[in-house]
Amino acid sequence: MRAFFDRAGAASGLLARPAPGCRIVEGELGGLPTREFHPARLKRGRTVLYLHGGGFLMYARSLYTGFLSRMANDLQARVIVPDYRLAPEHPFPAAIDDCLHAYQALLDTGQEPGQLMIAGESAGANAALVTLQRARDAFLPMPAGAVLISGGFDFSWSSPSIGINARHDTALARADWDSSSGGTDRMSMRRTR
């Protein structure tokens, strides 16, 4: 599955094409490999720590190129994506530990918390929220804000917001989450009645 998404992302010209003027740099943060998006115009010190989705199982890095390079340009911010460890090779809580480690390492480099945002989509939104909670519990400085896109927070699939927001979700189509629960969740039962 990982190889398929990497090939699909590379073959997708629109998704794989970086935004004009944005440079993509391979880097390292606290021992974790990173992919960094440096905007055409940077507001000094502005940074987004972006935690990728993929169900904690995969990182289709080429699929993020267009989106994150546009984000970097639009926010005039450096966007850093840590390559956290993935399951099943690295069971829970390895990915979450890596995300907190990346956050701490970024602060250790002198990153001003007031110029830092943490963001992610799907599993990355979950990782961002848990990283914020763990940073708070460790008395680390908190970032200026967070952006949580289509977050994977309720693994019981029972929250009313799942059905209410199904048409607006940017990461998962309704059919995806119906099938992810084996067709036994409340929404799929409602649909078949």
Beta strands, then each sheet from edge to edge (+ up, - down):
strand 1: 23-29
strand 2: 32-38
strand 3: 47-51
strand 4: 78-82
strand 5: 116-121
strand 6: 145-149
sheet 1: 1+ 2- 4+ 3+ 5+ 6+
end
